[in-house]
């Protein structure tokens, strides 16, 4: 009798633990459709301080503006999957060396949205054989 009760308690506890692990360990899944158009903020930490970019994405064009300097880049956006897209430089006022501009025009930056909420999305991006970066893009409300 006691053995049956202990087995039921053990089974019940195991079921509760499995359910808790499933729900607590679940990451938010990315609903990437909401990020195909809109305004976003990207915060980049560099040696000389923080840089904030205003991102405006509309259909296949994305404009990235440095909020401090006013420099901007205009990019072509090509969605390659539900949560994957590539950007290629069309024009820029940033004082990049010509070699960097040629690379940005020729080799697309491949980006994958790996998780999201209504306020931001986390992405992983890389260009060809370069190391990838993972960062956060905030929705500008």
The 8 nearest C-alpha neighbors of each residue, nearest first, counted from 0:
[[1, 3, 2, 4, 5, 6, 7, 8],
 [2, 0, 4, 3, 5, 6, 7, 8],
 [1, 3, 5, 0, 4, 6, 7, 8],
 [4, 2, 6, 0, 1, 5, 7, 8],
 [5, 3, 1, 7, 6, 2, 8, 0],
 [4, 6, 8, 2, 7, 3, 9, 1],
 [5, 7, 9, 3, 4, 8, 10, 2],
 [8, 6, 10, 4, 9, 5, 11, 3],
 [7, 9, 5, 11, 10, 6, 12, 4],
 [8, 10, 6, 12, 7, 11, 5, 13],
 [11, 9, 7, 13, 8, 12, 6, 14],
 [10, 12, 8, 14, 13, 9, 7, 15],
 [13, 11, 15, 9, 14, 10, 8, 16],
 [12, 14, 10, 16, 11, 15, 9, 17],
 [13, 15, 11, 17, 12, 16, 10, 18],
 [14, 16, 12, 18, 13, 17, 19, 11],
 [17, 15, 19, 13, 18, 14, 20, 12],
 [18, 16, 20, 14, 19, 15, 21, 13],
 [17, 19, 21, 15, 16, 20, 14, 22],
 [20, 18, 16, 22, 21, 17, 23, 15],
 [21, 19, 17, 23, 18, 24, 22, 16],
 [20, 22, 18, 19, 24, 23, 25, 17],
 [21, 23, 19, 25, 24, 20, 18, 26],
 [24, 22, 20, 25, 19, 21, 26, 18],
 [25, 23, 20, 21, 22, 26, 19, 27],
 [24, 26, 22, 23, 21, 27, 20, 28],
 [27, 25, 28, 24, 114, 23, 22, 115],
 [26, 28, 114, 115, 29, 25, 116, 30],
 [29, 27, 114, 26, 115, 30, 113, 116],
 [28, 30, 114, 115, 31, 27, 113, 112],
 [31, 29, 32, 28, 33, 115, 82, 34],
 [30, 32, 82, 33, 34, 29, 81, 35],
 [31, 33, 34, 35, 30, 81, 82, 36],
 [32, 34, 31, 35, 30, 36, 37, 117],
 [35, 33, 31, 36, 32, 37, 30, 56],
 [34, 36, 32, 33, 58, 56, 37, 31],
 [37, 35, 57, 56, 34, 58, 33, 38],
 [36, 38, 56, 55, 34, 57, 39, 35],
 [37, 39, 55, 139, 54, 138, 56, 40],
 [38, 40, 138, 139, 54, 137, 53, 55],
 [41, 39, 53, 137, 52, 139, 54, 136],
 [40, 42, 52, 136, 51, 137, 43, 53],
 [43, 41, 51, 50, 52, 40, 44, 49],
 [42, 44, 50, 49, 51, 45, 41, 52],
 [43, 45, 49, 48, 50, 42, 46, 47],
 [44, 46, 48, 47, 49, 43, 50, 42],
 [47, 45, 48, 44, 49, 43, 50, 42],
 [46, 48, 45, 49, 44, 50, 43, 51],
 [49, 47, 45, 46, 44, 50, 43, 51],
 [48, 50, 44, 43, 45, 51, 42, 47],
 [51, 49, 43, 42, 44, 52, 48, 65],
 [52, 50, 42, 66, 41, 65, 43, 49],
 [53, 51, 65, 41, 64, 66, 40, 54],
 [52, 54, 40, 64, 63, 39, 66, 65],
 [55, 53, 63, 39, 38, 62, 40, 52],
 [54, 56, 38, 62, 61, 37, 39, 57],
 [57, 55, 61, 36, 37, 60, 38, 54],
 [58, 56, 36, 60, 59, 61, 37, 55],
 [57, 59, 60, 36, 56, 35, 76, 61],
 [58, 60, 76, 75, 57, 77, 61, 56],
 [61, 59, 75, 57, 76, 74, 58, 56],
 [60, 62, 56, 74, 55, 73, 57, 75],
 [61, 63, 73, 55, 72, 54, 74, 64],
 [64, 62, 54, 72, 71, 53, 52, 73],
 [65, 63, 71, 53, 52, 70, 66, 69],
 [64, 66, 52, 69, 70, 67, 68, 51],
 [67, 65, 52, 69, 51, 64, 68, 53],
 [66, 68, 65, 69, 51, 50, 70, 52],
 [69, 67, 70, 65, 66, 64, 71, 93],
 [68, 70, 65, 66, 67, 64, 71, 92],
 [71, 69, 93, 92, 65, 68, 64, 72],
 [70, 72, 64, 63, 92, 91, 65, 93],
 [73, 71, 91, 63, 62, 90, 74, 92],
 [72, 74, 62, 90, 89, 61, 91, 88],
 [75, 73, 88, 61, 89, 87, 60, 86],
 [74, 76, 60, 87, 86, 59, 61, 88],
 [77, 75, 59, 86, 60, 85, 74, 78],
 [76, 78, 85, 84, 79, 59, 86, 75],
 [79, 77, 84, 80, 83, 85, 76, 81],
 [80, 78, 84, 83, 77, 85, 81, 82],
 [81, 79, 83, 82, 78, 84, 111, 77],
 [80, 82, 83, 31, 79, 78, 32, 84],
 [83, 81, 112, 31, 80, 111, 84, 29],
 [84, 82, 111, 80, 79, 110, 78, 81],
 [83, 85, 78, 79, 110, 77, 109, 111],
 [84, 86, 109, 77, 108, 107, 76, 110],
 [87, 85, 76, 108, 107, 75, 74, 77],
 [86, 88, 107, 75, 74, 104, 103, 89],
 [87, 89, 74, 104, 103, 90, 73, 75],
 [88, 90, 74, 73, 87, 75, 104, 91],
 [91, 89, 73, 72, 88, 74, 92, 71],
 [90, 92, 72, 93, 71, 73, 89, 88],
 [91, 93, 70, 71, 94, 72, 90, 95],
 [94, 92, 70, 91, 95, 71, 72, 69],
 [93, 95, 92, 96, 91, 70, 97, 100],
 [96, 94, 93, 99, 100, 97, 98, 92],
 [95, 97, 98, 99, 100, 94, 101, 93],
 [98, 96, 100, 99, 101, 95, 102, 94],
 [97, 99, 101, 96, 100, 102, 95, 103],
 [100, 98, 102, 101, 96, 97, 95, 103],
 [99, 101, 97, 103, 102, 98, 104, 95],
 [102, 100, 104, 98, 99, 103, 105, 97],
 [103, 101, 105, 99, 104, 100, 106, 98],
 [104, 102, 100, 88, 101, 105, 106, 87],
 [105, 103, 88, 101, 102, 87, 106, 100],
 [104, 106, 102, 103, 101, 107, 87, 88],
 [107, 105, 102, 103, 104, 108, 126, 87],
 [108, 106, 87, 86, 85, 109, 126, 105],
 [107, 109, 126, 86, 85, 125, 110, 87],
 [110, 108, 85, 125, 124, 84, 107, 126],
 [111, 109, 124, 84, 83, 123, 85, 108],
 [110, 112, 83, 123, 122, 82, 113, 124],
 [111, 113, 122, 82, 121, 114, 83, 123],
 [112, 114, 122, 121, 111, 29, 123, 115],
 [115, 113, 29, 121, 28, 120, 27, 112],
 [114, 116, 120, 29, 119, 121, 27, 28],
 [115, 117, 118, 119, 120, 27, 114, 29],
 [116, 118, 119, 115, 138, 120, 33, 137],
 [119, 117, 138, 116, 137, 120, 115, 139],
 [120, 118, 137, 138, 116, 136, 115, 117],
 [119, 121, 115, 136, 135, 114, 116, 122],
 [122, 120, 135, 114, 134, 113, 112, 115],
 [123, 121, 112, 113, 111, 133, 134, 135],
 [122, 124, 133, 111, 132, 110, 131, 112],
 [125, 123, 110, 131, 132, 109, 111, 122],
 [126, 124, 131, 109, 108, 129, 130, 127],
 [125, 127, 108, 129, 109, 128, 107, 106],
 [126, 128, 129, 125, 106, 108, 107, 109],
 [129, 127, 126, 130, 125, 131, 106, 108],
 [128, 130, 126, 127, 125, 131, 132, 124],
 [131, 129, 125, 128, 132, 126, 127, 124],
 [130, 132, 125, 124, 129, 123, 133, 126],
 [133, 131, 124, 123, 134, 125, 130, 122],
 [132, 134, 123, 122, 124, 131, 121, 135],
 [135, 133, 122, 121, 132, 123, 136, 124],
 [134, 136, 121, 120, 122, 137, 119, 41],
 [135, 137, 41, 120, 119, 40, 121, 39],
 [138, 136, 119, 40, 39, 118, 139, 41],
 [137, 139, 39, 118, 119, 140, 40, 38],
 [140, 138, 39, 38, 40, 137, 37, 118],
 [139, 138, 38, 39, 118, 137, 37, 40]]
